[in-house]
Amino acid sequence: KNEVEQSPQNLTAQEGEFITINCSYSVGISALHWLQQHPGGGIVSLFMLSSGKKKHGRLIATINIQEKHSSLHITASHPRDSAVYICAVCDTQGGSEKLVFGKGMKLTVNP
Amino acid sequence: AAGVIQSPRHLIKEKRETATLKCYPIPRHDTVYWYQQGPGQDPQFLISFYEKMQSDKGSIPDRFSAQQFSDYHSELNMSSLELGDSALYFCASRPLAGPPYEQYFGPGTRLTVT
C-alpha cells in the first residue's frame, strides 16, 4: 500500500464545475503539500497545511489530521486549471524530513 | 518575493556524459532537498543538505553526488548518464530553523539523456 494515495487518478470536468481531489496518507505527518504541475512544467506549490483549512482564490485545501485525509477543492473550474495535482506529506517517522509524494491526479477541464 | 532558482532549466546530454545541476535556495534558507521525477512517475527524494552537510539520503544512484556550498547553493553531479536518468530534477529549500515540512520548490531542471 502506498503511503500517499490520491483519488481519483484522472478527472475530466466541464468549465465551471466544482472539483474535489482527495488525498489519504498512512504515515504520521507534520504537514501536507498540494502541488500543481502543468504538462512539461515544474512543480508549483499551492498549499502547505498542517491543520484546518486554507483558501487562495478559487482553491480551498482542507486537512483532517485524525482521519489522515486532505482535500483540494477548485471552485468555478477553468481550462487553465488543467494540470496534475500532487499531494505530498512530510513523513516525520524515523526522524526523516523528506516529502513522500502521491502519484498525482490528472485534471482536464474542458471549455 | 525571491524564489528557489534552478539552472539550467533544460539540459540535453548523451549517454555516458556528465551533468551538473544547480539549485539556489531562497535567501536565509539553509536546507536543500533534491527530488527526481521520471516520466509519468511520482517524485522521489534523492538527498538533502543542512548547513552544508548531508542530512538525509534517499534513492540516489552511486553515479550521482551532491554537495552544498558556503553560500547554501547546492549542486547535483551526475556521471555516466543513462537513458533512465531522463527526468525532471527539482530542489526545495527550507528556511533557517523552519519545520521540515516547510519546503519551497524550485521550477526544476528537465534533463534529457539521448
HADDOCK unambig.tbl for C-alpha pairs under 7 A between the chains (distance, minus, plus):
assign (segid A and resid 30 and name CA) (segid B and resid 101 and name CA) 6.64 0.50 0.50
assign (segid A and resid 31 and name CA) (segid B and resid 101 and name CA) 5.74 0.50 0.50
assign (segid A and resid 42 and name CA) (segid B and resid 107 and name CA) 4.58 0.50 0.50
assign (segid A and resid 42 and name CA) (segid B and resid 108 and name CA) 5.38 0.50 0.50
assign (segid A and resid 43 and name CA) (segid B and resid 105 and name CA) 6.70 0.50 0.50
assign (segid A and resid 43 and name CA) (segid B and resid 107 and name CA) 5.79 0.50 0.50
assign (segid A and resid 44 and name CA) (segid B and resid 105 and name CA) 6.86 0.50 0.50
assign (segid A and resid 45 and name CA) (segid B and resid 105 and name CA) 6.79 0.50 0.50
assign (segid A and resid 90 and name CA) (segid B and resid 101 and name CA) 5.28 0.50 0.50
assign (segid A and resid 97 and name CA) (segid B and resid 100 and name CA) 5.31 0.50 0.50
assign (segid A and resid 98 and name CA) (segid B and resid 45 and name CA) 6.57 0.50 0.50
assign (segid A and resid 101 and name CA) (segid B and resid 42 and name CA) 6.33 0.50 0.50
assign (segid A and resid 101 and name CA) (segid B and resid 43 and name CA) 6.19 0.50 0.50
assign (segid A and resid 102 and name CA) (segid B and resid 42 and name CA) 6.47 0.50 0.50
assign (segid A and resid 103 and name CA) (segid B and resid 41 and name CA) 6.94 0.50 0.50
assign (segid A and resid 103 and name CA) (segid B and resid 42 and name CA) 4.89 0.50 0.50
